C-alpha cells in the first residue's frame, strides 16, 4: 500500500499534490468530528505549504455556534501566527461528497 502516494487507475503509485495532502488532512478532521458525534466538517489552514492550524467541527456536541471547524481553525491560526490578518493563508475544507473548496484567507478578502 502506498502511504504518501496514491494509486491511479493503472496501479502506479503517484505522489499526492499539495492540495490533495491538505484536503486529506481536512477530511481527517471531519472524520474526527463525526466520530465525536458532530457534523462531519473539518478545516485546515495552510501557509507557505505547511499546515498552521486544523480543527474538527464541535458546534453540535458542545452546543456552541462559534465552534464551527472554520472558525476554530481561524482562531487557532491567529494565535499561532500572532496576527488577526491571515495574509497568505489558504483554508481547505471539504464541503460535501462531490466537491471541495479552497478558500484564500487574507485581510483584504475576509477582513479577519
N, C-alpha and C positions, 0 to 999 in steps of 0.2 A: 504494500500500500504506500502511496505517496503522501508524505507528511506535509511539506511545504509546496508540494506540486499537486496538480490535478491531472486526471487522465482525460484526454479528449476522446472523441468518438473512435479514433484509431488505436486507442490504448497506449499512446505515447504520453509520458509524463511531461508536462509543460509547467513553467513557473507561473505562480499567481501574479496577476497585475497588482500594483499597489492598491488600486481601487477595490479589487476583489478581497484582498487581505483585510482592508479596513471594514468593508461591508460584512465580511465573515465575523469580525470582532463585534460589530453592532448586532449581528444576528445572535451571537453567543449571549450578549446582554439581554436580548429579547427572550431567549430560552430561559435565562435565569429568572426573568420577571414572570414568565408563565409557570415555571416550577414553584415559584413562591405564591402563586395564586392571583397574580395580577395580569393585566393585558400584555400580550406578547409584543412589547415595544422596547427597543434598546437604542442607545445613541452613543456614538464615538466622535470625539473631536480630535482632529489631526492638524499638526503644524509642522512644516518642513519635513514631511514624510514620517513623522513619529506620532504615536498616539499620546495625546496630552491628557485626555480625560475620557471616561466612559461611565455609563450608568444604565441600569435597567429601570423600567417603569415601576414606581412604587405608589402611585396616586390612589389606586383602589385599595391595596392592602393596608396602607397607613391612613386612609381617608383624608388625604391632603392634596388638594388640586395643584399645589406648587411642586409636587414630586413627580411630575412627568419626566420621562427619560431625558428629553431635550433640555428642559430647564435645569435638571440636576447636573447634567454634563456641562452645561454652560457655567453654572455656579462653581463646579469643581475646577474647570479650566481657568476661570478668572482668578481663583485663589492660587492655583499653581503658577500661572503666568504673571500674577501680581498686577493685573490691569483689567479694567472692565471692557476695554475695546479689544476684541479678539481678531485683530487685523492679521490676515494671512492664514487664518484657521478655516478648516472645512469640517462640516458636520456630516457624518454618514449615519443614515437611519433607514432601516427597511420599512417601507410603507405598507406593503401587502405582498401577497404571494407573487404577483405578476410584475411589479416594478419597484424600483428603488429611487431614492432622491439624494443627490449630493447638494448640500446647501452651503454656499460660501458664507462665512461669518466675518463681517467686518463692521467697524464702527459706522461707515458710510451707509451700508445697506440695512443694518439691523439696529444701529444706534444703541448697542449694549455696552 
